[in-house]
């Protein structure tokens, strides 16, 4: 938890002009949500080839999506893009939803 807070603080220590235009319901938030949702589902499904433990599948799927989303924000921050804490929030929400849906599908359909 502290590592995540430190990471966010370092990432967004210097304000950028895009932060003033960004909002929680911005145009690209659905893309962040859906991308992390799909990455989580793919990670869950891929991990099912290697283990039967549902907790491992959920953890690998969600961690993969959150890492990809965080890497995208780091790239945006240092390449002149529009890095945003709101984007990170939507990434986490997409990963969490993807993990729950993947687990439910696995549990009740397979």
MMTF fields as JSON, N, C-alpha, C and O atoms, coordinates in Angstrom:
{
  "mmtfVersion": "1.0.0",
  "mmtfProducer": "UNKNOWN",
  "numBonds": 439,
  "numAtoms": 440,
  "numGroups": 110,
  "numChains": 1,
  "numModels": 1,
  "chainsPerModel": [1],
  "groupsPerChain": [110],
  "chainIdList": ["A"],
  "bondAtomList": [4, 2, 8, 6, 12, 10, 16, 14, 20, 18, 24, 22, 28, 26, 32, 30, 36, 34, 40, 38, 44, 42, 48, 46, 52, 50, 56, 54, 60, 58, 64, 62, 68, 66, 72, 70, 76, 74, 80, 78, 84, 82, 88, 86, 92, 90, 96, 94, 100, 98, 104, 102, 108, 106, 112, 110, 116, 114, 120, 118, 124, 122, 128, 126, 132, 130, 136, 134, 140, 138, 144, 142, 148, 146, 152, 150, 156, 154, 160, 158, 164, 162, 168, 166, 172, 170, 176, 174, 180, 178, 184, 182, 188, 186, 192, 190, 196, 194, 200, 198, 204, 202, 208, 206, 212, 210, 216, 214, 220, 218, 224, 222, 228, 226, 232, 230, 236, 234, 240, 238, 244, 242, 248, 246, 252, 250, 256, 254, 260, 258, 264, 262, 268, 266, 272, 270, 276, 274, 280, 278, 284, 282, 288, 286, 292, 290, 296, 294, 300, 298, 304, 302, 308, 306, 312, 310, 316, 314, 320, 318, 324, 322, 328, 326, 332, 330, 336, 334, 340, 338, 344, 342, 348, 346, 352, 350, 356, 354, 360, 358, 364, 362, 368, 366, 372, 370, 376, 374, 380, 378, 384, 382, 388, 386, 392, 390, 396, 394, 400, 398, 404, 402, 408, 406, 412, 410, 416, 414, 420, 418, 424, 422, 428, 426, 432, 430, 436, 434],
  "bondOrderList": [1, 1, 1, 1, 1, 1, 1, 1, 1, 1, 1, 1, 1, 1, 1, 1, 1, 1, 1, 1, 1, 1, 1, 1, 1, 1, 1, 1, 1, 1, 1, 1, 1, 1, 1, 1, 1, 1, 1, 1, 1, 1, 1, 1, 1, 1, 1, 1, 1, 1, 1, 1, 1, 1, 1, 1, 1, 1, 1, 1, 1, 1, 1, 1, 1, 1, 1, 1, 1, 1, 1, 1, 1, 1, 1, 1, 1, 1, 1, 1, 1, 1, 1, 1, 1, 1, 1, 1, 1, 1, 1, 1, 1, 1, 1, 1, 1, 1, 1, 1, 1, 1, 1, 1, 1, 1, 1, 1, 1],
  "groupList": [{"groupName": "UNK", "atomNameList": ["N", "CA", "C", "O"], "elementList": ["N", "C", "C", "O"], "formalChargeList": [0, 0, 0, 0], "bondAtomList": [1, 0, 2, 1, 3, 2], "bondOrderList": [1, 1, 2], "singleLetterCode": "X", "chemCompType": "L-PEPTIDE LINKING"}],
  "groupTypeList": [0, 0, 0, 0, 0, 0, 0, 0, 0, 0, 0, 0, 0, 0, 0, 0, 0, 0, 0, 0, 0, 0, 0, 0, 0, 0, 0, 0, 0, 0, 0, 0, 0, 0, 0, 0, 0, 0, 0, 0, 0, 0, 0, 0, 0, 0, 0, 0, 0, 0, 0, 0, 0, 0, 0, 0, 0, 0, 0, 0, 0, 0, 0, 0, 0, 0, 0, 0, 0, 0, 0, 0, 0, 0, 0, 0, 0, 0, 0, 0, 0, 0, 0, 0, 0, 0, 0, 0, 0, 0, 0, 0, 0, 0, 0, 0, 0, 0, 0, 0, 0, 0, 0, 0, 0, 0, 0, 0, 0, 0],
  "groupIdList": [1, 2, 3, 4, 5, 6, 7, 8, 9, 10, 11, 12, 13, 14, 15, 16, 17, 18, 19, 20, 21, 22, 23, 24, 25, 26, 27, 28, 29, 30, 31, 32, 33, 34, 35, 36, 37, 38, 39, 40, 41, 42, 43, 44, 45, 46, 47, 48, 49, 50, 51, 52, 53, 54, 55, 56, 57, 58, 59, 60, 61, 62, 63, 64, 65, 66, 67, 68, 69, 70, 71, 72, 73, 74, 75, 76, 77, 78, 79, 80, 81, 82, 83, 84, 85, 86, 87, 88, 89, 90, 91, 92, 93, 94, 95, 96, 97, 98, 99, 100, 101, 102, 103, 104, 105, 106, 107, 108, 109, 110],
  "secStructList": [7, 2, 2, 2, 2, 2, 2, 2, 2, 2, 2, 6, 1, 1, 7, 7, 2, 2, 2, 2, 2, 7, 7, 6, 6, 7, 6, 6, 2, 2, 2, 2, 2, 2, 2, 2, 2, 2, 2, 2, 2, 2, 2, 2, 2, 2, 2, 6, 6, 6, 7, 7, 7, 2, 2, 2, 2, 2, 2, 2, 2, 2, 2, 2, 2, 2, 2, 2, 2, 2, 2, 2, 2, 2, 2, 2, 2, 2, 6, 6, 1, 7, 7, 7, 2, 2, 2, 2, 2, 2, 2, 2, 2, 2, 2, 2, 2, 2, 2, 2, 2, 2, 2, 2, 2, 2, 2, 2, 2, 7],
  "xCoordList": [0.827, 0.0, 0.873, 0.633, 1.862, 2.744, 3.552, 3.838, 3.915, 4.662, 3.816, 4.321, 2.547, 1.643, 1.466, 1.425, 1.362, 1.229, 2.501, 2.428, 3.646, 4.916, 5.064, 5.536, 4.668, 4.714, 3.845, 4.277, 2.622, 1.715, 2.261, 2.146, 2.85, 3.402, 4.554, 4.628, 5.442, 6.562, 6.084, 6.616, 5.089, 4.593, 3.947, 4.102, 3.223, 2.457, 2.936, 2.152, 4.212, 4.743, 4.717, 4.374, 5.07, 5.051, 3.75, 3.457, 2.97, 1.703, 1.925, 2.923, 1.0, 1.074, -0.207, -1.215, -0.177, -1.321, -2.531, -3.669, -2.297, -3.411, -4.214, -5.411, -3.593, -4.297, -5.404, -6.406, -5.241, -6.274, -7.489, -8.599, -7.314, -8.417, -9.068, -10.186, -8.419, -8.879, -10.027, -10.125, -10.892, -11.979, -12.222, -11.725, -12.992, -13.254, -14.052, -13.942, -14.841, -15.653, -15.174, -15.982, -13.883, -13.32, -13.568, -14.055, -13.231, -13.548, -12.834, -13.403, -11.612, -10.848, -11.0, -10.349, -11.821, -11.931, -12.517, -12.125, -13.453, -14.019, -12.944, -12.973, -12.004, -10.905, -10.006, -9.594, -9.703, -8.885, -9.599, -8.99, -10.884, -11.661, -11.7, -11.392, -12.078, -12.237, -10.902, -10.841, -9.842, -8.536, -8.097, -7.647, -8.229, -7.826, -8.765, -8.328, -10.034, -10.991, -10.549, -10.49, -10.243, -9.854, -8.492, -8.301, -7.548, -6.232, -6.372, -5.718, -7.224, -7.452, -8.083, -7.651, -9.097, -9.759, -8.788, -8.803, -7.949, -6.958, -5.92, -5.531, -5.473, -4.517, -5.103, -4.421, -6.356, -7.04, -7.118, -6.79, -7.562, -7.706, -6.356, -6.248, -5.342, -4.011, -3.442, -2.814, -3.659, -3.145, -3.863, -3.309, -5.104, -5.84, -5.178, -5.45, -4.314, -3.578, -2.504, -2.049, -2.099, -0.977, -1.354, -0.62, -2.503, -2.882, -4.394, -5.141, -4.821, -6.252, -6.695, -7.889, -5.752, -6.082, -6.699, -6.07, -7.942, -8.652, -8.001, -7.971, -7.482, -6.865, -5.627, -5.366, -4.877, -3.702, -4.126, -3.51, -5.176, -5.672, -6.126, -5.799, -6.875, -7.364, -6.192, -6.156, -5.238, -4.098, -3.257, -2.868, -2.973, -2.152, -2.881, -2.283, -4.155, -4.926, -4.979, -4.706, -5.332, -5.437, -4.082, -3.972, -3.062, -1.723, -1.2, -0.563, -1.46, -1.025, -1.69, -1.035, -2.987, -3.721, -3.285, -3.091, -3.132, -2.735, -1.313, -1.018, -0.444, 0.925, 0.93, 1.674, 0.119, 0.044, -0.512, -0.005, -1.552, -2.124, -1.157, -1.065, -0.435, 0.549, 1.701, 2.193, 2.129, 3.204, 2.774, 3.572, 1.527, 1.011, 1.027, 1.384, 0.646, 0.648, 2.072, 2.309, 2.998, 4.407, 4.911, 5.586, 4.586, 4.974, 4.383, 5.086, 3.092, 2.447, 3.119, 3.316, 3.465, 4.04, 5.379, 5.661, 6.199, 7.547, 7.73, 8.835, 6.676, 6.782, 5.968, 5.804, 5.463, 4.691, 3.223, 2.5, 2.765, 1.354, 0.532, 0.989, -0.675, -1.606, -1.734, -2.692, -0.797, -0.86, -1.943, -2.142, -2.651, -3.787, -4.044, -3.989, -4.323, -4.751, -6.133, -6.455, -6.943, -8.262, -8.126, -8.886, -7.162, -6.916, -6.517, -6.99, -5.644, -5.247, -6.448, -6.562, -7.336, -8.542, -9.395, -9.857, -9.604, -10.398, -9.682, -10.339, -8.359, -7.616, -7.89, -8.148, -7.834, -8.073, -9.515, -9.767, -10.455, -11.858, -12.087, -12.833, -11.458, -11.559, -10.937, -11.485, -9.787, -9.126, -9.957, -10.085, -10.52, -11.344, -12.596, -12.963, -13.245, -14.445, -14.089, -14.812, -12.991, -12.553, -12.239, -12.534, -11.641, -11.322, -12.59, -12.684, -13.559, -14.815, -15.587, -16.074, -15.704, -16.434, -15.731, -16.392, -14.428, -13.683, -13.888, -14.102, -13.821, -14.023, -15.437, -15.626, -16.434, -17.823, -18.053, -18.718, -17.519, -17.659, -16.977, -17.534, -15.788, -15.061, -15.794, -15.88, -16.309, -16.969, -18.298, -18.592, -19.103, -20.459, -20.7, -21.739, -19.78, -19.965, -19.01, -19.288, -17.891, -16.927, -16.784, -16.019],
  "yCoordList": [-1.185, 0.0, 1.25, 2.167, 1.3, 2.457, 2.583, 3.692, 1.458, 1.491, 2.11, 2.895, 1.766, 2.339, 3.83, 4.583, 4.264, 5.696, 6.437, 7.529, 5.872, 6.497, 6.563, 7.564, 5.516, 5.48, 6.59, 7.31, 6.725, 7.758, 9.147, 10.039, 9.335, 10.644, 11.009, 12.145, 10.077, 10.345, 10.572, 11.421, 9.814, 9.896, 11.241, 11.794, 11.765, 12.983, 14.161, 15.057, 14.166, 15.238, 16.583, 17.602, 16.593, 17.837, 17.91, 17.01, 18.963, 19.06, 19.248, 19.831, 18.756, 18.938, 19.614, 19.592, 20.204, 20.953, 20.052, 20.501, 18.78, 17.872, 17.594, 17.317, 17.66, 17.392, 18.401, 18.082, 19.603, 20.613, 20.313, 20.708, 19.628, 19.299, 17.969, 17.712, 17.13, 15.773, 15.75, 16.614, 14.752, 14.575, 13.083, 12.261, 12.748, 11.346, 10.671, 9.461, 11.434, 10.867, 11.291, 11.451, 11.476, 11.908, 10.917, 9.81, 11.322, 10.543, 9.192, 8.221, 9.124, 7.886, 6.907, 5.863, 7.216, 6.352, 4.991, 3.988, 4.942, 3.651, 2.765, 1.544, 3.377, 2.6, 2.013, 0.857, 2.813, 2.315, 1.166, 0.138, 1.345, 0.314, -0.972, -2.049, -0.855, -2.056, -2.749, -3.977, -1.977, -2.598, -3.416, -4.553, -2.838, -3.572, -4.735, -5.773, -4.576, -5.675, -6.857, -7.991, -6.59, -7.655, -8.256, -9.465, -7.426, -7.953, -8.866, -9.906, -8.477, -9.315, -10.64, -11.697, -10.587, -11.819, -12.735, -13.951, -12.144, -12.93, -13.525, -14.683, -12.726, -13.236, -14.365, -15.35, -14.224, -15.273, -16.559, -17.643, -16.414, -17.588, -18.241, -19.467, -17.443, -17.991, -18.72, -19.769, -18.174, -18.796, -20.105, -20.981, -20.245, -21.487, -22.682, -23.828, -22.42, -23.513, -24.091, -25.216, -23.318, -23.712, -24.086, -24.818, -23.586, -23.876, -23.965, -23.361, -24.731, -24.854, -23.915, -23.804, -23.245, -22.336, -21.052, -20.308, -20.802, -19.614, -18.328, -17.325, -18.354, -17.142, -16.74, -15.551, -17.708, -17.412, -16.841, -15.902, -17.404, -16.908, -15.453, -14.625, -15.158, -13.791, -12.84, -11.763, -13.228, -12.363, -12.082, -10.937, -13.105, -12.92, -12.048, -11.145, -12.31, -11.514, -10.05, -9.175, -9.777, -8.384, -7.698, -6.537, -8.384, -7.781, -7.442, -6.405, -8.296, -8.034, -6.774, -5.936, -6.653, -5.486, -4.199, -3.176, -4.246, -3.05, -2.64, -1.45, -3.609, -3.295, -2.669, -1.721, -3.187, -2.613, -1.195, -0.307, -0.976, 0.359, 1.348, 2.492, 0.918, 1.791, 2.093, 3.221, 1.111, 1.329, 2.345, 3.178, 2.269, 3.241, 4.655, 5.604, 4.8, 6.123, 6.655, 7.851, 5.799, 6.214, 6.663, 7.686, 5.905, 6.287, 7.654, 8.521, 7.84, 9.126, 10.26, 11.344, 10.022, 11.072, 11.552, 12.75, 10.632, 11.0, 11.159, 11.463, 10.962, 11.163, 12.36, 12.58, 13.127, 14.308, 14.029, 14.884, 12.844, 12.492, 13.034, 13.891, 12.532, 12.987, 11.948, 11.175, 11.917, 11.008, 11.482, 12.684, 10.53, 10.921, 9.905, 8.696, 10.414, 9.532, 8.962, 7.858, 9.709, 9.196, 7.985, 7.025, 8.027, 6.865, 5.66, 4.55, 5.873, 4.774, 4.216, 3.005, 5.101, 4.664, 3.781, 2.722, 4.207, 3.399, 2.092, 1.078, 2.099, 0.858, -0.139, -1.315, 0.331, -0.55, -1.055, -2.223, -0.172, -0.599, -1.645, -2.602, -1.469, -2.461, -3.79, -4.85, -3.734, -4.968, -5.685, -6.908, -4.938, -5.557, -6.187, -7.305, -5.481, -6.025, -7.247, -8.244, -7.176, -8.318, -9.531, -10.659, -9.313, -10.426, -11.078, -12.304, -10.269, -10.812, -11.552, -12.658, -10.958, -11.603, -12.888, -13.9, -12.865, -14.073, -15.181, -16.338, -14.821, -15.814, -16.376, -17.584, -15.515, -15.982, -16.898, -17.926, -16.54, -17.388, -18.724, -19.768, -18.704, -19.938, -20.811, -22.029, -20.183, -20.908, -21.527, -22.667, -20.78, -21.221, -21.75, -22.361, -21.535, -22.078, -23.217, -24.028, -23.284, -24.348, -25.207, -26.17],
  "zCoordList": [0.0, 0.0, 0.0, -0.785, 0.851, 0.914, -0.377, -0.827, -0.965, -2.215, -3.321, -4.122, -3.368, -4.365, -4.172, -5.145, -2.924, -2.641, -3.027, -3.591, -2.738, -3.104, -4.616, -5.154, -5.29, -6.748, -7.337, -8.237, -6.827, -7.322, -7.048, -7.888, -5.888, -5.53, -6.462, -6.93, -6.736, -7.637, -9.07, -9.785, -9.475, -10.838, -11.122, -12.211, -10.143, -10.373, -9.525, -9.211, -9.154, -8.312, -9.033, -8.433, -10.289, -11.055, -11.844, -12.63, -11.649, -12.364, -13.858, -14.283, -14.632, -16.066, -16.538, -15.832, -17.706, -18.218, -18.441, -18.306, -18.781, -19.035, -17.778, -17.866, -16.618, -15.366, -15.131, -14.49, -15.635, -15.471, -16.33, -15.972, -17.449, -18.354, -18.019, -18.465, -17.262, -17.008, -16.01, -15.139, -16.148, -15.197, -15.014, -15.784, -13.988, -13.68, -14.791, -14.988, -15.503, -16.575, -17.943, -18.857, -18.104, -19.378, -20.5, -20.272, -21.702, -22.891, -22.965, -23.464, -22.481, -22.648, -21.482, -21.474, -20.526, -19.335, -19.664, -19.068, -20.608, -21.016, -21.646, -21.492, -22.348, -22.935, -21.853, -21.941, -20.833, -19.728, -19.01, -18.715, -18.733, -18.05, -18.872, -18.362, -20.146, -20.965, -21.248, -21.291, -21.44, -21.688, -20.474, -20.618, -19.283, -18.075, -17.786, -17.288, -18.089, -17.951, -18.816, -18.341, -20.076, -20.999, -20.664, -20.792, -20.239, -19.847, -18.628, -18.55, -17.681, -16.504, -16.895, -16.435, -17.74, -18.18, -18.917, -18.726, -19.757, -20.485, -19.542, -19.69, -18.569, -17.584, -16.751, -16.466, -16.364, -15.599, -16.427, -15.945, -17.687, -18.546, -18.834, -18.831, -19.079, -19.361, -18.149, -18.289, -16.982, -15.76, -15.465, -14.801, -15.957, -15.718, -16.401, -16.046, -17.376, -18.018, -17.114, -17.32, -16.107, -15.257, -13.829, -13.164, -13.35, -11.97, -11.843, -12.612, -10.855, -10.58, -9.459, -9.181, -8.821, -7.718, -8.246, -8.998, -7.842, -8.313, -7.808, -8.522, -6.586, -6.036, -6.839, -7.02, -7.311, -8.132, -9.472, -9.976, -10.049, -11.333, -11.225, -12.075, -10.18, -9.968, -9.766, -10.362, -8.934, -8.629, -9.867, -10.101, -10.659, -11.855, -12.875, -13.461, -13.086, -14.04, -13.652, -14.475, -12.395, -11.94, -11.907, -12.3, -11.451, -11.38, -12.77, -12.957, -13.732, -15.101, -15.654, -16.273, -15.424, -15.931, -15.241, -15.897, -13.938, -13.206, -13.583, -13.697, -13.774, -14.198, -15.594, -15.845, -16.49, -17.839, -17.79, -18.475, -16.984, -16.859, -16.24, -16.686, -15.217, -14.572, -15.525, -15.562, -16.285, -17.255, -18.318, -18.747, -18.73, -19.702, -19.128, -19.827, -17.865, -17.246, -17.054, -17.219, -16.718, -16.603, -17.97, -18.086, -18.985, -20.34, -20.701, -21.219, -20.426, -20.709, -19.955, -20.505, -18.72, -17.877, -18.405, -18.392, -18.866, -19.269, -20.775, -21.226, -21.561, -23.006, -23.472, -24.672, -22.525, -22.885, -23.098, -23.609, -22.717, -22.858, -21.706, -20.949, -21.581, -20.555, -19.443, -19.435, -18.514, -17.375, -16.42, -16.247, -15.794, -14.969, -13.862, -14.085, -12.672, -11.584, -11.862, -11.424, -12.584, -12.96, -13.872, -13.751, -14.783, -15.642, -14.809, -15.052, -13.824, -12.94, -12.181, -11.987, -11.755, -11.048, -11.944, -11.517, -13.172, -14.102, -14.45, -14.688, -14.485, -14.706, -13.584, -13.841, -12.352, -11.203, -11.193, -10.896, -11.517, -11.55, -12.645, -12.438, -13.794, -14.866, -14.484, -14.788, -13.813, -13.372, -12.318, -12.354, -11.386, -10.341, -10.941, -10.58, -11.848, -12.494, -13.331, -13.314, -14.057, -14.857, -14.008, -14.403, -12.842, -11.944, -11.411, -11.357, -11.02, -10.487, -11.574, -11.341, -12.751, -13.839, -14.269, -14.502, -14.376, -14.755, -13.738, -14.101, -12.459, -11.413, -11.465, -11.325, -11.665, -11.735, -12.93, -12.803, -14.072, -15.256, -15.031, -15.368, -14.471, -14.204, -13.19, -13.346, -12.174, -11.087, -11.507, -11.149, -12.264, -12.531, -13.942, -14.192, -14.858, -16.211, -16.536, -17.419, -15.831, -16.121, -14.927, -14.948]
}
